[in-house]
Amino acid sequence: MAENPPGQMKTEDVLRVELETFRQEHRDLDQAIAALDATGADVLTIRRLKKQKLSLKDKIAVLEDRITPDIIA
């Protein structure tokens, strides 16, 4: 296996960084939704944030599948 030149991350490393970024965004949206829900904010705003959160969840699942190798039992 060839090593990457200094300063470049492996593909898996890039995926892991992206995955953690998406997970943090997901947590942030969760907190924002909870705060807006508690204050009785606009229902459409909350719905939009929930859709974003769901989209992030799907992206997280895709990245987790790419990082975790398939193991046939």
N, CA, C and O atoms as CSV, one atom per row, in Angstrom:
chain,resi,resn,atom,element,x,y,z
A,1,MET,N,N,0.845,-1.177,0.000
A,1,MET,CA,C,0.000,0.000,0.000
A,1,MET,C,C,0.886,1.236,0.000
A,1,MET,O,O,1.786,1.356,0.832
A,2,ALA,N,N,0.640,2.146,-0.920
A,2,ALA,CA,C,1.434,3.360,-1.013
A,2,ALA,C,C,0.979,4.364,0.039
A,2,ALA,O,O,-0.208,4.486,0.343
A,3,GLU,N,N,1.950,5.070,0.578
A,3,GLU,CA,C,1.614,6.080,1.583
A,3,GLU,C,C,1.335,7.403,0.902
A,3,GLU,O,O,1.857,7.691,-0.174
A,4,ASN,N,N,0.503,8.199,1.548
A,4,ASN,CA,C,0.175,9.522,1.019
A,4,ASN,C,C,1.322,10.480,1.284
A,4,ASN,O,O,2.019,10.348,2.289
A,5,PRO,N,N,1.527,11.446,0.392
A,5,PRO,CA,C,2.560,12.459,0.638
A,5,PRO,C,C,2.246,13.224,1.924
A,5,PRO,O,O,1.085,13.318,2.321
A,6,PRO,N,N,3.268,13.766,2.571
A,6,PRO,CA,C,3.022,14.530,3.801
A,6,PRO,C,C,2.011,15.642,3.563
A,6,PRO,O,O,2.032,16.302,2.525
A,7,GLY,N,N,1.130,15.842,4.530
A,7,GLY,CA,C,0.134,16.890,4.419
A,7,GLY,C,C,-1.176,16.437,3.796
A,7,GLY,O,O,-2.157,17.181,3.810
A,8,GLN,N,N,-1.206,15.226,3.248
A,8,GLN,CA,C,-2.446,14.703,2.674
A,8,GLN,C,C,-2.968,13.562,3.535
A,8,GLN,O,O,-2.215,12.687,3.962
A,9,MET,N,N,-4.284,13.592,3.782
A,9,MET,CA,C,-4.887,12.539,4.577
A,9,MET,C,C,-5.351,11.418,3.666
A,9,MET,O,O,-5.611,11.630,2.481
A,10,LYS,N,N,-5.452,10.236,4.224
A,10,LYS,CA,C,-5.991,9.109,3.488
A,10,LYS,C,C,-7.485,9.344,3.273
A,10,LYS,O,O,-8.111,10.140,3.972
A,11,THR,N,N,-8.023,8.656,2.322
A,11,THR,CA,C,-9.451,8.786,2.032
A,11,THR,C,C,-10.275,8.475,3.269
A,11,THR,O,O,-11.230,9.193,3.565
A,12,GLU,N,N,-9.929,7.422,3.996
A,12,GLU,CA,C,-10.681,7.052,5.186
A,12,GLU,C,C,-10.586,8.142,6.253
A,12,GLU,O,O,-11.561,8.409,6.956
A,13,ASP,N,N,-9.422,8.769,6.375
A,13,ASP,CA,C,-9.263,9.857,7.337
A,13,ASP,C,C,-10.170,11.034,6.978
A,13,ASP,O,O,-10.779,11.650,7.852
A,14,VAL,N,N,-10.252,11.331,5.698
A,14,VAL,CA,C,-11.118,12.422,5.233
A,14,VAL,C,C,-12.569,12.078,5.544
A,14,VAL,O,O,-13.328,12.930,6.004
A,15,LEU,N,N,-12.952,10.832,5.292
A,15,LEU,CA,C,-14.322,10.400,5.574
A,15,LEU,C,C,-14.635,10.503,7.059
A,15,LEU,O,O,-15.734,10.909,7.439
A,16,ARG,N,N,-13.677,10.138,7.894
A,16,ARG,CA,C,-13.899,10.206,9.345
A,16,ARG,C,C,-14.068,11.659,9.825
A,16,ARG,O,O,-14.895,11.939,10.693
A,17,VAL,N,N,-13.284,12.569,9.256
A,17,VAL,CA,C,-13.416,13.987,9.607
A,17,VAL,C,C,-14.783,14.505,9.151
A,17,VAL,O,O,-15.469,15.209,9.891
A,18,GLU,N,N,-15.162,14.152,7.937
A,18,GLU,CA,C,-16.467,14.557,7.413
A,18,GLU,C,C,-17.592,13.974,8.269
A,18,GLU,O,O,-18.575,14.657,8.558
A,19,LEU,N,N,-17.447,12.717,8.671
A,19,LEU,CA,C,-18.446,12.056,9.510
A,19,LEU,C,C,-18.601,12.776,10.837
A,19,LEU,O,O,-19.722,13.011,11.289
A,20,GLU,N,N,-17.498,13.126,11.460
A,20,GLU,CA,C,-17.567,13.826,12.746
A,20,GLU,C,C,-18.180,15.215,12.586
A,20,GLU,O,O,-18.911,15.679,13.461
A,21,THR,N,N,-17.884,15.873,11.471
A,21,THR,CA,C,-18.483,17.183,11.196
A,21,THR,C,C,-19.997,17.059,11.075
A,21,THR,O,O,-20.736,17.859,11.648
A,22,PHE,N,N,-20.458,16.053,10.328
A,22,PHE,CA,C,-21.901,15.835,10.174
A,22,PHE,C,C,-22.551,15.486,11.507
A,22,PHE,O,O,-23.657,15.941,11.799
A,23,ARG,N,N,-21.869,14.682,12.313
A,23,ARG,CA,C,-22.418,14.321,13.632
A,23,ARG,C,C,-22.561,15.554,14.522
A,23,ARG,O,O,-23.551,15.695,15.241
A,24,GLN,N,N,-21.568,16.447,14.473
A,24,GLN,CA,C,-21.638,17.672,15.272
A,24,GLN,C,C,-22.776,18.568,14.783
A,24,GLN,O,O,-23.512,19.133,15.592
A,25,GLU,N,N,-22.920,18.696,13.476
A,25,GLU,CA,C,-24.020,19.486,12.921
A,25,GLU,C,C,-25.364,18.894,13.348
A,25,GLU,O,O,-26.297,19.629,13.670
A,26,HIS,N,N,-25.458,17.564,13.350
A,26,HIS,CA,C,-26.689,16.877,13.755
A,26,HIS,C,C,-27.022,17.199,15.212
A,26,HIS,O,O,-28.174,17.474,15.547
A,27,ARG,N,N,-26.000,17.161,16.075
A,27,ARG,CA,C,-26.217,17.492,17.497
A,27,ARG,C,C,-26.630,18.955,17.657
A,27,ARG,O,O,-27.523,19.272,18.443
A,28,ASP,N,N,-25.977,19.838,16.910
A,28,ASP,CA,C,-26.306,21.262,16.976
A,28,ASP,C,C,-27.748,21.522,16.548
A,28,ASP,O,O,-28.462,22.303,17.178
A,29,LEU,N,N,-28.170,20.857,15.468
A,29,LEU,CA,C,-29.553,21.010,15.012
A,29,LEU,C,C,-30.529,20.479,16.063
A,29,LEU,O,O,-31.586,21.068,16.291
A,30,ASP,N,N,-30.172,19.381,16.692
A,30,ASP,CA,C,-31.021,18.802,17.727
A,30,ASP,C,C,-31.224,19.807,18.862
A,30,ASP,O,O,-32.339,19.981,19.354
A,31,GLN,N,N,-30.152,20.459,19.267
A,31,GLN,CA,C,-30.243,21.459,20.334
A,31,GLN,C,C,-31.048,22.672,19.881
A,31,GLN,O,O,-31.847,23.208,20.648
A,32,ALA,N,N,-30.845,23.103,18.655
A,32,ALA,CA,C,-31.582,24.254,18.134
A,32,ALA,C,C,-33.072,23.957,18.047
A,32,ALA,O,O,-33.901,24.803,18.384
A,33,ILE,N,N,-33.406,22.759,17.597
A,33,ILE,CA,C,-34.818,22.363,17.499
A,33,ILE,C,C,-35.451,22.326,18.875
A,33,ILE,O,O,-36.568,22.810,19.059
A,34,ALA,N,N,-34.750,21.758,19.844
A,34,ALA,CA,C,-35.277,21.685,21.210
A,34,ALA,C,C,-35.498,23.087,21.780
A,34,ALA,O,O,-36.510,23.346,22.432
A,35,ALA,N,N,-34.555,23.981,21.533
A,35,ALA,CA,C,-34.682,25.348,22.052
A,35,ALA,C,C,-35.843,26.087,21.385
A,35,ALA,O,O,-36.613,26.777,22.053
A,36,LEU,N,N,-35.961,25.941,20.083
A,36,LEU,CA,C,-37.053,26.604,19.371
A,36,LEU,C,C,-38.404,26.025,19.765
A,36,LEU,O,O,-39.391,26.749,19.895
A,37,ASP,N,N,-38.434,24.718,19.951
A,37,ASP,CA,C,-39.667,24.051,20.357
A,37,ASP,C,C,-40.106,24.527,21.735
A,37,ASP,O,O,-41.297,24.716,21.982
A,38,ALA,N,N,-39.153,24.717,22.621
A,38,ALA,CA,C,-39.461,25.162,23.984
A,38,ALA,C,C,-39.989,26.600,24.009
A,38,ALA,O,O,-40.774,26.967,24.884
A,39,THR,N,N,-39.553,27.401,23.050
A,39,THR,CA,C,-39.999,28.803,23.026
A,39,THR,C,C,-41.251,28.999,22.181
A,39,THR,O,O,-41.778,30.108,22.090
A,40,GLY,N,N,-41.726,27.923,21.565
A,40,GLY,CA,C,-42.920,28.030,20.739
A,40,GLY,C,C,-42.674,28.760,19.440
A,40,GLY,O,O,-43.522,29.525,18.980
A,41,ALA,N,N,-41.519,28.528,18.847
A,41,ALA,CA,C,-41.140,29.205,17.605
A,41,ALA,C,C,-42.006,28.733,16.439
A,41,ALA,O,O,-42.816,27.815,16.567
A,42,ASP,N,N,-41.810,29.383,15.316
A,42,ASP,CA,C,-42.545,29.091,14.088
A,42,ASP,C,C,-42.438,27.609,13.716
A,42,ASP,O,O,-41.343,27.051,13.650
A,43,VAL,N,N,-43.577,26.994,13.480
A,43,VAL,CA,C,-43.634,25.567,13.160
A,43,VAL,C,C,-42.886,25.259,11.858
A,43,VAL,O,O,-42.236,24.219,11.750
A,44,LEU,N,N,-42.976,26.148,10.879
A,44,LEU,CA,C,-42.289,25.909,9.607
A,44,LEU,C,C,-40.771,25.919,9.769
A,44,LEU,O,O,-40.068,25.148,9.116
A,45,THR,N,N,-40.272,26.785,10.633
A,45,THR,CA,C,-38.829,26.832,10.900
A,45,THR,C,C,-38.375,25.522,11.541
A,45,THR,O,O,-37.360,24.948,11.146
A,46,ILE,N,N,-39.125,25.060,12.519
A,46,ILE,CA,C,-38.784,23.803,13.198
A,46,ILE,C,C,-38.841,22.644,12.212
A,46,ILE,O,O,-37.975,21.769,12.227
A,47,ARG,N,N,-39.854,22.635,11.360
A,47,ARG,CA,C,-39.995,21.558,10.361
A,47,ARG,C,C,-38.806,21.558,9.404
A,47,ARG,O,O,-38.286,20.500,9.049
A,48,ARG,N,N,-38.377,22.759,8.987
A,48,ARG,CA,C,-37.227,22.874,8.074
A,48,ARG,C,C,-35.959,22.339,8.734
A,48,ARG,O,O,-35.177,21.631,8.099
A,49,LEU,N,N,-35.755,22.675,9.999
A,49,LEU,CA,C,-34.579,22.196,10.724
A,49,LEU,C,C,-34.629,20.679,10.903
A,49,LEU,O,O,-33.600,20.008,10.831
A,50,LYS,N,N,-35.816,20.148,11.134
A,50,LYS,CA,C,-35.952,18.688,11.273
A,50,LYS,C,C,-35.621,17.981,9.958
A,50,LYS,O,O,-35.042,16.895,9.966
A,51,LYS,N,N,-35.985,18.593,8.830
A,51,LYS,CA,C,-35.646,18.012,7.523
A,51,LYS,C,C,-34.134,18.026,7.318
A,51,LYS,O,O,-33.562,17.067,6.799
A,52,GLN,N,N,-33.489,19.121,7.729
A,52,GLN,CA,C,-32.026,19.199,7.626
A,52,GLN,C,C,-31.385,18.117,8.491
A,52,GLN,O,O,-30.426,17.463,8.082
A,53,LYS,N,N,-31.929,17.940,9.689
A,53,LYS,CA,C,-31.395,16.944,10.612
A,53,LYS,C,C,-31.537,15.538,10.016
A,53,LYS,O,O,-30.620,14.723,10.121
A,54,LEU,N,N,-32.670,15.261,9.401
A,54,LEU,CA,C,-32.893,13.964,8.778
A,54,LEU,C,C,-31.946,13.746,7.604
A,54,LEU,O,O,-31.438,12.642,7.409
A,55,SER,N,N,-31.709,14.792,6.829
A,55,SER,CA,C,-30.770,14.704,5.714
A,55,SER,C,C,-29.358,14.394,6.221
A,55,SER,O,O,-28.642,13.580,5.639
A,56,LEU,N,N,-28.974,15.056,7.314
A,56,LEU,CA,C,-27.657,14.778,7.902
A,56,LEU,C,C,-27.565,13.340,8.394
A,56,LEU,O,O,-26.527,12.694,8.249
A,57,LYS,N,N,-28.648,12.840,8.974
A,57,LYS,CA,C,-28.669,11.457,9.461
A,57,LYS,C,C,-28.421,10.493,8.300
A,57,LYS,O,O,-27.688,9.515,8.446
A,58,ASP,N,N,-29.036,10.774,7.146
A,58,ASP,CA,C,-28.817,9.939,5.966
A,58,ASP,C,C,-27.365,10.008,5.494
A,58,ASP,O,O,-26.778,8.986,5.140
A,59,LYS,N,N,-26.784,11.211,5.488
A,59,LYS,CA,C,-25.385,11.370,5.083
A,59,LYS,C,C,-24.460,10.627,6.048
A,59,LYS,O,O,-23.482,10.009,5.627
A,60,ILE,N,N,-24.775,10.690,7.336
A,60,ILE,CA,C,-23.976,9.986,8.344
A,60,ILE,C,C,-24.023,8.485,8.091
A,60,ILE,O,O,-22.995,7.813,8.163
A,61,ALA,N,N,-25.201,7.958,7.796
A,61,ALA,CA,C,-25.346,6.523,7.534
A,61,ALA,C,C,-24.534,6.095,6.315
A,61,ALA,O,O,-23.908,5.035,6.326
A,62,VAL,N,N,-24.540,6.913,5.270
A,62,VAL,CA,C,-23.772,6.602,4.058
A,62,VAL,C,C,-22.277,6.568,4.369
A,62,VAL,O,O,-21.572,5.651,3.946
A,63,LEU,N,N,-21.796,7.571,5.109
A,63,LEU,CA,C,-20.369,7.613,5.441
A,63,LEU,C,C,-19.980,6.450,6.342
A,63,LEU,O,O,-18.912,5.864,6.168
A,64,GLU,N,N,-20.828,6.112,7.296
A,64,GLU,CA,C,-20.530,4.975,8.182
A,64,GLU,C,C,-20.426,3.687,7.377
A,64,GLU,O,O,-19.571,2.846,7.652
A,65,ASP,N,N,-21.300,3.533,6.383
A,65,ASP,CA,C,-21.241,2.347,5.517
A,65,ASP,C,C,-19.960,2.314,4.693
A,65,ASP,O,O,-19.397,1.245,4.458
A,66,ARG,N,N,-19.498,3.487,4.252
A,66,ARG,CA,C,-18.267,3.536,3.462
A,66,ARG,C,C,-17.045,3.228,4.313
A,66,ARG,O,O,-16.088,2.621,3.832
A,67,ILE,N,N,-17.071,3.644,5.580
A,67,ILE,CA,C,-15.919,3.452,6.461
A,67,ILE,C,C,-15.859,2.016,6.988
A,67,ILE,O,O,-14.790,1.410,7.056
A,68,THR,N,N,-17.032,1.484,7.361
A,68,THR,CA,C,-17.086,0.150,7.927
A,68,THR,C,C,-17.141,-0.882,6.809
A,68,THR,O,O,-18.045,-0.850,5.974
A,69,PRO,N,N,-16.187,-1.786,6.791
A,69,PRO,CA,C,-16.174,-2.791,5.717
A,69,PRO,C,C,-17.326,-3.783,5.895
A,69,PRO,O,O,-17.744,-4.090,7.011
A,70,ASP,N,N,-17.817,-4.268,4.769
A,70,ASP,CA,C,-18.872,-5.288,4.806
A,70,ASP,C,C,-18.256,-6.605,5.246
A,70,ASP,O,O,-17.236,-7.044,4.714
A,71,ILE,N,N,-18.889,-7.217,6.215
A,71,ILE,CA,C,-18.426,-8.520,6.699
A,71,ILE,C,C,-19.541,-9.519,6.430
A,71,ILE,O,O,-20.640,-9.410,6.974
A,72,ILE,N,N,-19.240,-10.485,5.588
A,72,ILE,CA,C,-20.229,-11.493,5.276
A,72,ILE,C,C,-20.090,-12.616,6.297
A,72,ILE,O,O,-19.035,-13.239,6.419
A,73,ALA,N,N,-21.170,-12.861,7.024
A,73,ALA,CA,C,-21.131,-13.870,8.083
A,73,ALA,C,C,-21.467,-15.227,7.534
A,73,ALA,O,O,-21.485,-16.207,8.279
